[in-house]
Amino acid sequence: MRGTFAGIAAFGAAMALAPAARAGVDEVHVGVMQHNICVTNCKNADKEDGPNVEFQVSFDSPSFLNWAGSPQPYVMASVNTQGATSFGGFGLEWRWDFADGWALEPGVGYVVHDGEVDNPYANGSPEAAAFAEEHVLLGSEDLFRTSLALTRDFEGPWEAQILFQHLSHGQILGNGRNQGMDQVGVRFGYQFGE
């Protein structure tokens, strides 16, 4: 829980300093995500408890990414409020406006986490079975983060999002066990350029 309060304090400090130190920052998001739910990976869903509090800072798209559709680089952190898997990382997000005030924002990134990688108990033992019932075994400390947000822009600099994200090593950043994890939630954003 101490990490959650430290994260909230750091976010508050960043928001207070942001107008003076904007320097390429385009948006800041904060939200609450339902942790490890059944969307694409139902077999291992609901093994961990508690929502995640999520923070993200998105930057202006640099000109060298014009060839890729001008995605925005981001850094993010997602802190579990019950001591389950938390993670942080970076990546790219695209924005596709499809109606007045509405956009889709797909993203891809890389994260590291503090959750379980493997089962520490002997395979087939009662301890191993009990551990596997309560923990998602992600198979690698390095994971891909794919995301999709439905964004609603409001008058002025504010926006709201419904966000889905999936974490997995995809047999690329690791091999063997690859249980993965899905989260869905709501985020609110402040756009500095508006």
N, C-alpha and C positions, 0 to 999 in steps of 0.2 A: 504494500500500500504506500510505503514511503516513496517508491519510484513514481507512482501516480501523482502524488502531490508535487514532487520535484518537476515532473513533466508539465503540470498545470502552471506552476510558478514560472518555469522557463518560457512557456507559451505567452503568459501574461507580460513578462518582461520584453519578449520579442515584439508583441503588439504595441507596447508603450514606446519602444524605440523605432518601430518600423517607419513612421513618417519621415524621420530624420535620416534614416539609413536605408532608404528604399533600394537604391542601386541595383536595378534589374529585377527586383521582386515584382511579380505581376499579381499574384493572388496568395491569400492565406486561407486555409480551411481548418475547421475543427469539427469533430463529429463523434458519434457513438455508434459502434458496430456490434451487432450480435455475433458472438464468437463461435466458430466451428459449427455451422449449421448444415443442414442437408440441402445442397443445391446440385453440385456435380459429384460429390464424394459422400454419399449417404452412409456407407458402411462404417465410417469412422466418425460420423457427426455426433455431436452432443457428448463427447467424451470429456471435454473440458468446460468449465463453467465461467460465468461472468462476462459482462460486456467489455469491449476494448474502447478506450478513449483514444482518438486518432487526431494527429496534427500533420499538416502538410503545407509546405511553402513551394509555390510554383514560380518559375522565373520566365522572363521574356525569352522567346525562342531566338537563339543565335542565328545569324545569317547562314552559317555553314550547314544548318539543318534544313534550309529551304528545299533542297532536293527531295527530302523525306516528308514534305507536307507541313513543314514548320511546327514540329511538336514542341511543347514546353518541357524543359527539364524540371524535375521536382526532387525534393528530399522530404522524407516522411518518417514518422514514428507512430506505432500503435501499441499502447500500454494496456495490458489486461488488468482489470480491477480486482481480480481474485487470485493473482499470482500465477496464472496459467501462462501460455505462450504469448510473449510480447515480441515485437520485431521492429526493425527500422531499416531504411535503405534509400535508394534513389532510382530514377527512371525517366521515362518520357510519356507525355500524354498529348493526344490530339484532340481538337475540338471541331465538331461538325454541327453547325447550326442547321436545323431542319424545319423550323417554324419560328414565328415571331416570339422571342423570349425563351425558346427551347433549344437545347443542344444535347448531343451524345458525345461523351468523352471517353474513348477507349485508351488504355494505357498498358505499358509493359515496363517491368523494372526488376531490380535485384534487391533482395533483403537478406539480413542475417537475423537469427532469432535466438531466444534463450530457452526454447522448449526442448522436448526429448527427441533424441536422434534414434536411439536403439533401446531395446529392452535390456536392462542390466542383469536380469536373472536368467538362469539356465532354461533353455527352450523346453517346453512341456511341463515345467514345474508349476505348482499352484501359485507361487509368487509371481512367476512370469505372466500367468493368465490374469491375475488380479491387477498387475501393473498395466497390462495391455488394455484392460477394461476402462481404465481411468485416464490414459494418456494417448495423445496422438503421437505416433512414432514417425517423424518426418524424414528420417534416413540421411539427412545432410544438414549441416549448419547453414549452408548457402541455398537459397531458394529463389525461384522466379516469382514475381508478383504480377499477375495479369488482372486488369480491372476494367470495369465499364460503369460509367456514371450517366444518369439522366439528370440534366441540369435545367433548373428554372431560374432565369434572370429576373430580378425585381427592379423597380425604379431605383436609380442610383447605383451604388457600388455593391449591393448585396445579391447573393444567389444562394440557392438551396439545391442539394443533390441527393438522389437515392443512389447508393454506391454498392456494387458487387465486386468482391476481389477473391482471387484464388491464389493460394500459395502451394508450390510444388517444385521439386528439383527436376522433374521431367526426364529422369534417367540421363541428364546432360551434366548437371552440376553435382550429381551423385549417382550411385548405382545401388541396386537392391531395393530395400524397403523405400516406399514412396507413397505414404498414406495421404498426404496433402490436406489442405484445410480451406474452407470457404467461410466468408464473412459477408454480411449484408447490413447496411445501416444508412444513417442520414448524416449529412455534413452540411455545414453552413460556411459560406465563403465571403471574403471581402476582396473586391477587385480594385487595386490601387489606381488604375488608369481611368476609372469611371468618374 
